[in-house]
Amino acid sequence: MFVSNVPAVLLLDHLISHPDKRTWLLLATPSTLAGNLSLLGSVANLIVAERLNRDIV
């Protein structure tokens, strides 16, 4: 993982010419969903997956 989802959205700030509330919502929503719904989207997801793997095997 190169950078977490929330800091990635904040790094995109300079690429958006005139960010408004709608633009931030359009960036933050998929970022949050990706962080919560994918294994690699969050370090916490990786920790839980490793613990499950250790406990099951």
N, CA, C and O atoms as a Tripos MOL2 file, in Angstrom:
@<TRIPOS>MOLECULE
protein
  228   227    57     0     0
PROTEIN
NO_CHARGES

@<TRIPOS>ATOM
      1 N           0.8480   -1.1580    0.0000 N.3       1 MET1
      2 CA          0.0000    0.0000    0.0000 C.3       1 MET1
      3 C           0.9050    1.2370    0.0000 C.2       1 MET1
      4 O           1.7930    1.3570    0.8450 O.2       1 MET1
      5 N           0.6860    2.1350   -0.9250 N.am      2 PHE2
      6 CA          1.5260    3.3170   -1.0530 C.3       2 PHE2
      7 C           1.0990    4.4260   -0.1090 C.2       2 PHE2
      8 O           1.9260    5.0040    0.5960 O.2       2 PHE2
      9 N          -0.1880    4.7200   -0.0970 N.am      3 VAL3
     10 CA         -0.7290    5.7640    0.7720 C.3       3 VAL3
     11 C          -2.1660    5.3860    1.1170 C.2       3 VAL3
     12 O          -2.8800    4.7980    0.3040 O.2       3 VAL3
     13 N          -2.5690    5.7280    2.3090 N.am      4 SER4
     14 CA         -3.9130    5.3970    2.7680 C.3       4 SER4
     15 C          -4.9540    6.1890    1.9800 C.2       4 SER4
     16 O          -4.6310    7.1850    1.3320 O.2       4 SER4
     17 N          -6.1990    5.7390    2.0440 N.am      5 ASN5
     18 CA         -7.2480    6.3460    1.2300 C.3       5 ASN5
     19 C          -7.5430    7.8060    1.5910 C.2       5 ASN5
     20 O          -7.7130    8.6290    0.6910 O.2       5 ASN5
     21 N          -7.6070    8.1420    2.8590 N.am      6 VAL6
     22 CA         -7.9350    9.5190    3.2470 C.3       6 VAL6
     23 C          -6.8050   10.4870    2.8820 C.2       6 VAL6
     24 O          -7.0810   11.5280    2.2860 O.2       6 VAL6
     25 N          -5.5470   10.1860    3.2150 N.am      7 PRO7
     26 CA         -4.4850   11.0940    2.7650 C.3       7 PRO7
     27 C          -4.4090   11.2060    1.2430 C.2       7 PRO7
     28 O          -4.0330   12.2520    0.7150 O.2       7 PRO7
     29 N          -4.7630   10.1390    0.5420 N.am      8 ALA8
     30 CA         -4.7600   10.2040   -0.9270 C.3       8 ALA8
     31 C          -5.7580   11.2450   -1.4190 C.2       8 ALA8
     32 O          -5.4610   12.0030   -2.3420 O.2       8 ALA8
     33 N          -6.9250   11.2840   -0.8150 N.am      9 VAL9
     34 CA         -7.9270   12.2850   -1.1940 C.3       9 VAL9
     35 C          -7.3990   13.6890   -0.8940 C.2       9 VAL9
     36 O          -7.5780   14.6030   -1.6980 O.2       9 VAL9
     37 N          -6.7570   13.8600    0.2490 N.am     10 LEU10
     38 CA         -6.2150   15.1690    0.5960 C.3      10 LEU10
     39 C          -5.0910   15.5820   -0.3520 C.2      10 LEU10
     40 O          -4.9230   16.7680   -0.6370 O.2      10 LEU10
     41 N          -4.3240   14.6080   -0.8400 N.am     11 LEU11
     42 CA         -3.2640   14.9270   -1.7960 C.3      11 LEU11
     43 C          -3.8250   15.3640   -3.1420 C.2      11 LEU11
     44 O          -3.1540   16.0710   -3.8940 O.2      11 LEU11
     45 N          -5.0380   14.9520   -3.4490 N.am     12 LEU12
     46 CA         -5.6620   15.3500   -4.7150 C.3      12 LEU12
     47 C          -6.1580   16.7890   -4.6970 C.2      12 LEU12
     48 O          -6.5900   17.3090   -5.7260 O.2      12 LEU12
     49 N          -6.1010   17.4310   -3.5450 N.am     13 ASP13
     50 CA         -6.6080   18.7960   -3.3910 C.3      13 ASP13
     51 C          -6.0270   19.7520   -4.4320 C.2      13 ASP13
     52 O          -6.7580   20.5510   -5.0170 O.2      13 ASP13
     53 N          -4.7330   19.6750   -4.6620 N.am     14 HIS14
     54 CA         -4.1090   20.6250   -5.5960 C.3      14 HIS14
     55 C          -4.4440   20.3140   -7.0610 C.2      14 HIS14
     56 O          -4.1870   21.1440   -7.9320 O.2      14 HIS14
     57 N          -5.0050   19.1500   -7.3460 N.am     15 LEU15
     58 CA         -5.3750   18.8080   -8.7160 C.3      15 LEU15
     59 C          -6.7660   19.3080   -9.1010 C.2      15 LEU15
     60 O          -7.1300   19.3200  -10.2760 O.2      15 LEU15
     61 N          -7.5280   19.7150   -8.1050 N.am     16 ILE16
     62 CA         -8.8900   20.1870   -8.3430 C.3      16 ILE16
     63 C          -8.8640   21.7060   -8.3840 C.2      16 ILE16
     64 O          -8.4230   22.3580   -7.4380 O.2      16 ILE16
     65 N          -9.3430   22.2640   -9.4990 N.am     17 SER17
     66 CA         -9.2310   23.7110   -9.6770 C.3      17 SER17
     67 C         -10.1000   24.5050   -8.6940 C.2      17 SER17
     68 O          -9.6120   25.4460   -8.0690 O.2      17 SER17
     69 N         -11.3660   24.1430   -8.5510 N.am     18 HIS18
     70 CA        -12.2620   24.8660   -7.6440 C.3      18 HIS18
     71 C         -13.0750   23.8590   -6.8330 C.2      18 HIS18
     72 O         -14.2450   23.6240   -7.1360 O.2      18 HIS18
     73 N         -12.4690   23.2650   -5.8090 N.am     19 PRO19
     74 CA        -13.1990   22.2490   -5.0460 C.3      19 PRO19
     75 C         -14.3670   22.8550   -4.2710 C.2      19 PRO19
     76 O         -14.2170   23.8640   -3.5810 O.2      19 PRO19
     77 N         -15.5070   22.2350   -4.3940 N.am     20 ASP20
     78 CA        -16.6730   22.6410   -3.6210 C.3      20 ASP20
     79 C         -17.1410   21.4350   -2.8000 C.2      20 ASP20
     80 O         -16.5100   20.3780   -2.8300 O.2      20 ASP20
     81 N         -18.2280   21.5930   -2.0810 N.am     21 LYS21
     82 CA        -18.7060   20.5220   -1.2010 C.3      21 LYS21
     83 C         -19.0450   19.2540   -1.9860 C.2      21 LYS21
     84 O         -18.7260   18.1490   -1.5480 O.2      21 LYS21
     85 N         -19.6820   19.4070   -3.1280 N.am     22 ARG22
     86 CA        -20.0680   18.2440   -3.9400 C.3      22 ARG22
     87 C         -18.8360   17.4820   -4.4350 C.2      22 ARG22
     88 O         -18.8210   16.2510   -4.4260 O.2      22 ARG22
     89 N         -17.8170   18.2070   -4.8600 N.am     23 THR23
     90 CA        -16.5920   17.5710   -5.3410 C.3      23 THR23
     91 C         -15.9370   16.7600   -4.2340 C.2      23 THR23
     92 O         -15.5060   15.6290   -4.4590 O.2      23 THR23
     93 N         -15.8610   17.3390   -3.0330 N.am     24 TRP24
     94 CA        -15.2650   16.6150   -1.9140 C.3      24 TRP24
     95 C         -16.0710   15.3810   -1.5560 C.2      24 TRP24
     96 O         -15.4970   14.3440   -1.2210 O.2      24 TRP24
     97 N         -17.3970   15.4740   -1.6220 N.am     25 LEU25
     98 CA        -18.2330   14.3040   -1.3490 C.3      25 LEU25
     99 C         -18.0200   13.2170   -2.3980 C.2      25 LEU25
    100 O         -18.0020   12.0300   -2.0740 O.2      25 LEU25
    101 N         -17.8580   13.6290   -3.6610 N.am     26 LEU26
    102 CA        -17.6140   12.6550   -4.7150 C.3      26 LEU26
    103 C         -16.2470   11.9820   -4.5800 C.2      26 LEU26
    104 O         -16.0770   10.8450   -5.0190 O.2      26 LEU26
    105 N         -15.2980   12.6500   -3.9920 N.am     27 LEU27
    106 CA        -13.9920   12.0440   -3.7400 C.3      27 LEU27
    107 C         -13.9850   11.2180   -2.4500 C.2      27 LEU27
    108 O         -13.4040   10.1340   -2.4110 O.2      27 LEU27
    109 N         -14.6220   11.7230   -1.4110 N.am     28 ALA28
    110 CA        -14.5650   11.0750   -0.0980 C.3      28 ALA28
    111 C         -15.3960    9.7990   -0.0400 C.2      28 ALA28
    112 O         -14.9940    8.8410    0.6190 O.2      28 ALA28
    113 N         -16.5300    9.7620   -0.7050 N.am     29 THR29
    114 CA        -17.4070    8.5900   -0.6310 C.3      29 THR29
    115 C         -16.7400    7.3350   -1.1880 C.2      29 THR29
    116 O         -16.6780    6.3290   -0.4800 O.2      29 THR29
    117 N         -16.2410    7.3470   -2.4180 N.am     30 PRO30
    118 CA        -15.5770    6.1260   -2.8980 C.3      30 PRO30
    119 C         -14.3170    5.7900   -2.0980 C.2      30 PRO30
    120 O         -13.9820    4.6180   -1.9300 O.2      30 PRO30
    121 N         -13.6250    6.8080   -1.6100 N.am     31 SER31
    122 CA        -12.4420    6.5590   -0.7990 C.3      31 SER31
    123 C         -12.8070    5.8170    0.4790 C.2      31 SER31
    124 O         -12.1230    4.8710    0.8700 O.2      31 SER31
    125 N         -13.8690    6.2390    1.1190 N.am     32 THR32
    126 CA        -14.3260    5.5820    2.3470 C.3      32 THR32
    127 C         -14.8060    4.1730    2.0640 C.2      32 THR32
    128 O         -14.4830    3.2440    2.8040 O.2      32 THR32
    129 N         -15.5730    4.0060    1.0020 N.am     33 LEU33
    130 CA        -16.0600    2.6730    0.6560 C.3      33 LEU33
    131 C         -14.9130    1.7360    0.3060 C.2      33 LEU33
    132 O         -14.9140    0.5730    0.7090 O.2      33 LEU33
    133 N         -13.9440    2.2320   -0.4360 N.am     34 ALA34
    134 CA        -12.7890    1.3990   -0.7930 C.3      34 ALA34
    135 C         -12.0100    1.0070    0.4500 C.2      34 ALA34
    136 O         -11.4970   -0.1090    0.5420 O.2      34 ALA34
    137 N         -11.9210    1.9160    1.3980 N.am     35 GLY35
    138 CA        -11.2060    1.6200    2.6240 C.3      35 GLY35
    139 C         -11.9090    0.6140    3.5020 C.2      35 GLY35
    140 O         -11.2630   -0.1230    4.2480 O.2      35 GLY35
    141 N         -13.2140    0.5740    3.4240 N.am     36 ASN36
    142 CA        -13.9750   -0.3240    4.2930 C.3      36 ASN36
    143 C         -14.3810   -1.6270    3.6220 C.2      36 ASN36
    144 O         -14.6480   -2.6140    4.3070 O.2      36 ASN36
    145 N         -14.4310   -1.6480    2.3170 N.am     37 LEU37
    146 CA        -14.9580   -2.8250    1.6260 C.3      37 LEU37
    147 C         -13.8970   -3.6650    0.9250 C.2      37 LEU37
    148 O         -14.1990   -4.7470    0.4230 O.2      37 LEU37
    149 N         -12.6750   -3.1870    0.8860 N.am     38 SER38
    150 CA        -11.6420   -3.9880    0.2350 C.3      38 SER38
    151 C         -10.5580   -4.3640    1.2450 C.2      38 SER38
    152 O         -10.3150   -3.6340    2.2060 O.2      38 SER38
    153 N          -9.9250   -5.4840    1.0230 N.am     39 LEU39
    154 CA         -8.9040   -5.9680    1.9430 C.3      39 LEU39
    155 C          -7.7110   -5.0230    2.0050 C.2      39 LEU39
    156 O          -7.1770   -4.7670    3.0840 O.2      39 LEU39
    157 N          -7.2950   -4.5090    0.8690 N.am     40 LEU40
    158 CA         -6.1200   -3.6390    0.8290 C.3      40 LEU40
    159 C          -6.4330   -2.1670    1.0600 C.2      40 LEU40
    160 O          -5.5340   -1.3270    1.0310 O.2      40 LEU40
    161 N          -7.6850   -1.8590    1.2860 N.am     41 GLY41
    162 CA         -8.0710   -0.4610    1.4550 C.3      41 GLY41
    163 C          -7.7290    0.1160    2.8110 C.2      41 GLY41
    164 O          -7.7260    1.3360    2.9790 O.2      41 GLY41
    165 N          -7.4390   -0.7430    3.7910 N.am     42 SER42
    166 CA         -7.1790   -0.2550    5.1340 C.3      42 SER42
    167 C          -6.2020   -1.1910    5.8400 C.2      42 SER42
    168 O          -6.2660   -2.4100    5.6780 O.2      42 SER42
    169 N          -5.3150   -0.6170    6.6090 N.am     43 VAL43
    170 CA         -4.3890   -1.4190    7.3860 C.3      43 VAL43
    171 C          -5.1600   -2.2570    8.4070 C.2      43 VAL43
    172 O          -4.7850   -3.3970    8.6830 O.2      43 VAL43
    173 N          -6.2240   -1.7020    8.9620 N.am     44 ALA44
    174 CA         -7.0310   -2.4520    9.9230 C.3      44 ALA44
    175 C          -7.6170   -3.7080    9.2800 C.2      44 ALA44
    176 O          -7.6970   -4.7490    9.9330 O.2      44 ALA44
    177 N          -8.0240   -3.6320    8.0250 N.am     45 ASN45
    178 CA         -8.5420   -4.8130    7.3230 C.3      45 ASN45
    179 C          -7.4630   -5.8830    7.2000 C.2      45 ASN45
    180 O          -7.7440   -7.0710    7.3600 O.2      45 ASN45
    181 N          -6.2460   -5.4730    6.9190 N.am     46 LEU46
    182 CA         -5.1400   -6.4260    6.8080 C.3      46 LEU46
    183 C          -4.8340   -7.0890    8.1480 C.2      46 LEU46
    184 O          -4.5350   -8.2820    8.1990 O.2      46 LEU46
    185 N          -4.9080   -6.3280    9.2190 N.am     47 ILE47
    186 CA         -4.6560   -6.8840   10.5500 C.3      47 ILE47
    187 C          -5.7110   -7.9210   10.8970 C.2      47 ILE47
    188 O          -5.3840   -9.0000   11.3910 O.2      47 ILE47
    189 N          -6.9680   -7.6020   10.6430 N.am     48 VAL48
    190 CA         -8.0580   -8.5520   10.9230 C.3      48 VAL48
    191 C          -7.9080   -9.8020   10.0650 C.2      48 VAL48
    192 O          -8.0880  -10.9140   10.5630 O.2      48 VAL48
    193 N          -7.5870   -9.6430    8.8050 N.am     49 ALA49
    194 CA         -7.4270  -10.8030    7.9210 C.3      49 ALA49
    195 C          -6.2870  -11.6910    8.4000 C.2      49 ALA49
    196 O          -6.4050  -12.9160    8.3750 O.2      49 ALA49
    197 N          -5.1880  -11.0900    8.8360 N.am     50 GLU50
    198 CA         -4.0580  -11.8620    9.3470 C.3      50 GLU50
    199 C          -4.4390  -12.6110   10.6220 C.2      50 GLU50
    200 O          -4.0750  -13.7740   10.7970 O.2      50 GLU50
    201 N          -5.1630  -11.9490   11.5000 N.am     51 ARG51
    202 CA         -5.5930  -12.6110   12.7440 C.3      51 ARG51
    203 C          -6.5430  -13.7590   12.4460 C.2      51 ARG51
    204 O          -6.4370  -14.8250   13.0510 O.2      51 ARG51
    205 N          -7.4710  -13.5520   11.5190 N.am     52 LEU52
    206 CA         -8.3960  -14.6260   11.1410 C.3      52 LEU52
    207 C          -7.6390  -15.7950   10.5490 C.2      52 LEU52
    208 O          -7.9190  -16.9490   10.8720 O.2      52 LEU52
    209 N          -6.6860  -15.5060    9.6900 N.am     53 ASN53
    210 CA         -5.8900  -16.5480    9.0660 C.3      53 ASN53
    211 C          -5.1120  -17.3460   10.1140 C.2      53 ASN53
    212 O          -5.0200  -18.5710   10.0330 O.2      53 ASN53
    213 N          -4.5610  -16.6480   11.0840 N.am     54 ARG54
    214 CA         -3.7880  -17.3020   12.1410 C.3      54 ARG54
    215 C          -4.7000  -18.1600   13.0250 C.2      54 ARG54
    216 O          -4.3210  -19.2640   13.4160 O.2      54 ARG54
    217 N          -5.8980  -17.6600   13.3410 N.am     55 ASP55
    218 CA         -6.8070  -18.3760   14.2290 C.3      55 ASP55
    219 C          -7.4810  -19.5760   13.5450 C.2      55 ASP55
    220 O          -7.7690  -20.5780   14.2000 O.2      55 ASP55
    221 N          -7.7270  -19.4800   12.2550 N.am     56 ILE56
    222 CA         -8.4250  -20.5390   11.5400 C.3      56 ILE56
    223 C          -7.4670  -21.6700   11.1720 C.2      56 ILE56
    224 O          -7.8270  -22.8440   11.2620 O.2      56 ILE56
    225 N          -6.2710  -21.3270   10.7650 N.am     57 VAL57
    226 CA         -5.3180  -22.3350   10.3100 C.3      57 VAL57
    227 C          -4.6650  -23.0460   11.4330 C.2      57 VAL57
    228 O          -3.8350  -23.9270   11.2070 O.2      57 VAL57
@<TRIPOS>BOND
     1     1     2 1
     2     2     3 1
     3     3     4 2
     4     3     5 am
     5     5     6 1
     6     6     7 1
     7     7     8 2
     8     7     9 am
     9     9    10 1
    10    10    11 1
    11    11    12 2
    12    11    13 am
    13    13    14 1
    14    14    15 1
    15    15    16 2
    16    15    17 am
    17    17    18 1
    18    18    19 1
    19    19    20 2
    20    19    21 am
    21    21    22 1
    22    22    23 1
    23    23    24 2
    24    23    25 am
    25    25    26 1
    26    26    27 1
    27    27    28 2
    28    27    29 am
    29    29    30 1
    30    30    31 1
    31    31    32 2
    32    31    33 am
    33    33    34 1
    34    34    35 1
    35    35    36 2
    36    35    37 am
    37    37    38 1
    38    38    39 1
    39    39    40 2
    40    39    41 am
    41    41    42 1
    42    42    43 1
    43    43    44 2
    44    43    45 am
    45    45    46 1
    46    46    47 1
    47    47    48 2
    48    47    49 am
    49    49    50 1
    50    50    51 1
    51    51    52 2
    52    51    53 am
    53    53    54 1
    54    54    55 1
    55    55    56 2
    56    55    57 am
    57    57    58 1
    58    58    59 1
    59    59    60 2
    60    59    61 am
    61    61    62 1
    62    62    63 1
    63    63    64 2
    64    63    65 am
    65    65    66 1
    66    66    67 1
    67    67    68 2
    68    67    69 am
    69    69    70 1
    70    70    71 1
    71    71    72 2
    72    71    73 am
    73    73    74 1
    74    74    75 1
    75    75    76 2
    76    75    77 am
    77    77    78 1
    78    78    79 1
    79    79    80 2
    80    79    81 am
    81    81    82 1
    82    82    83 1
    83    83    84 2
    84    83    85 am
    85    85    86 1
    86    86    87 1
    87    87    88 2
    88    87    89 am
    89    89    90 1
    90    90    91 1
    91    91    92 2
    92    91    93 am
    93    93    94 1
    94    94    95 1
    95    95    96 2
    96    95    97 am
    97    97    98 1
    98    98    99 1
    99    99   100 2
   100    99   101 am
   101   101   102 1
   102   102   103 1
   103   103   104 2
   104   103   105 am
   105   105   106 1
   106   106   107 1
   107   107   108 2
   108   107   109 am
   109   109   110 1
   110   110   111 1
   111   111   112 2
   112   111   113 am
   113   113   114 1
   114   114   115 1
   115   115   116 2
   116   115   117 am
   117   117   118 1
   118   118   119 1
   119   119   120 2
   120   119   121 am
   121   121   122 1
   122   122   123 1
   123   123   124 2
   124   123   125 am
   125   125   126 1
   126   126   127 1
   127   127   128 2
   128   127   129 am
   129   129   130 1
   130   130   131 1
   131   131   132 2
   132   131   133 am
   133   133   134 1
   134   134   135 1
   135   135   136 2
   136   135   137 am
   137   137   138 1
   138   138   139 1
   139   139   140 2
   140   139   141 am
   141   141   142 1
   142   142   143 1
   143   143   144 2
   144   143   145 am
   145   145   146 1
   146   146   147 1
   147   147   148 2
   148   147   149 am
   149   149   150 1
   150   150   151 1
   151   151   152 2
   152   151   153 am
   153   153   154 1
   154   154   155 1
   155   155   156 2
   156   155   157 am
   157   157   158 1
   158   158   159 1
   159   159   160 2
   160   159   161 am
   161   161   162 1
   162   162   163 1
   163   163   164 2
   164   163   165 am
   165   165   166 1
   166   166   167 1
   167   167   168 2
   168   167   169 am
   169   169   170 1
   170   170   171 1
   171   171   172 2
   172   171   173 am
   173   173   174 1
   174   174   175 1
   175   175   176 2
   176   175   177 am
   177   177   178 1
   178   178   179 1
   179   179   180 2
   180   179   181 am
   181   181   182 1
   182   182   183 1
   183   183   184 2
   184   183   185 am
   185   185   186 1
   186   186   187 1
   187   187   188 2
   188   187   189 am
   189   189   190 1
   190   190   191 1
   191   191   192 2
   192   191   193 am
   193   193   194 1
   194   194   195 1
   195   195   196 2
   196   195   197 am
   197   197   198 1
   198   198   199 1
   199   199   200 2
   200   199   201 am
   201   201   202 1
   202   202   203 1
   203   203   204 2
   204   203   205 am
   205   205   206 1
   206   206   207 1
   207   207   208 2
   208   207   209 am
   209   209   210 1
   210   210   211 1
   211   211   212 2
   212   211   213 am
   213   213   214 1
   214   214   215 1
   215   215   216 2
   216   215   217 am
   217   217   218 1
   218   218   219 1
   219   219   220 2
   220   219   221 am
   221   221   222 1
   222   222   223 1
   223   223   224 2
   224   223   225 am
   225   225   226 1
   226   226   227 1
   227   227   228 2
@<TRIPOS>SUBSTRUCTURE
     1 MET1         2 RESIDUE 1 A MET
     2 PHE2         6 RESIDUE 1 A PHE
     3 VAL3        10 RESIDUE 1 A VAL
     4 SER4        14 RESIDUE 1 A SER
     5 ASN5        18 RESIDUE 1 A ASN
     6 VAL6        22 RESIDUE 1 A VAL
     7 PRO7        26 RESIDUE 1 A PRO
     8 ALA8        30 RESIDUE 1 A ALA
     9 VAL9        34 RESIDUE 1 A VAL
    10 LEU10       38 RESIDUE 1 A LEU
    11 LEU11       42 RESIDUE 1 A LEU
    12 LEU12       46 RESIDUE 1 A LEU
    13 ASP13       50 RESIDUE 1 A ASP
    14 HIS14       54 RESIDUE 1 A HIS
    15 LEU15       58 RESIDUE 1 A LEU
    16 ILE16       62 RESIDUE 1 A ILE
    17 SER17       66 RESIDUE 1 A SER
    18 HIS18       70 RESIDUE 1 A HIS
    19 PRO19       74 RESIDUE 1 A PRO
    20 ASP20       78 RESIDUE 1 A ASP
    21 LYS21       82 RESIDUE 1 A LYS
    22 ARG22       86 RESIDUE 1 A ARG
    23 THR23       90 RESIDUE 1 A THR
    24 TRP24       94 RESIDUE 1 A TRP
    25 LEU25       98 RESIDUE 1 A LEU
    26 LEU26      102 RESIDUE 1 A LEU
    27 LEU27      106 RESIDUE 1 A LEU
    28 ALA28      110 RESIDUE 1 A ALA
    29 THR29      114 RESIDUE 1 A THR
    30 PRO30      118 RESIDUE 1 A PRO
    31 SER31      122 RESIDUE 1 A SER
    32 THR32      126 RESIDUE 1 A THR
    33 LEU33      130 RESIDUE 1 A LEU
    34 ALA34      134 RESIDUE 1 A ALA
    35 GLY35      138 RESIDUE 1 A GLY
    36 ASN36      142 RESIDUE 1 A ASN
    37 LEU37      146 RESIDUE 1 A LEU
    38 SER38      150 RESIDUE 1 A SER
    39 LEU39      154 RESIDUE 1 A LEU
    40 LEU40      158 RESIDUE 1 A LEU
    41 GLY41      162 RESIDUE 1 A GLY
    42 SER42      166 RESIDUE 1 A SER
    43 VAL43      170 RESIDUE 1 A VAL
    44 ALA44      174 RESIDUE 1 A ALA
    45 ASN45      178 RESIDUE 1 A ASN
    46 LEU46      182 RESIDUE 1 A LEU
    47 ILE47      186 RESIDUE 1 A ILE
    48 VAL48      190 RESIDUE 1 A VAL
    49 ALA49      194 RESIDUE 1 A ALA
    50 GLU50      198 RESIDUE 1 A GLU
    51 ARG51      202 RESIDUE 1 A ARG
    52 LEU52      206 RESIDUE 1 A LEU
    53 ASN53      210 RESIDUE 1 A ASN
    54 ARG54      214 RESIDUE 1 A ARG
    55 ASP55      218 RESIDUE 1 A ASP
    56 ILE56      222 RESIDUE 1 A ILE
    57 VAL57      226 RESIDUE 1 A VAL
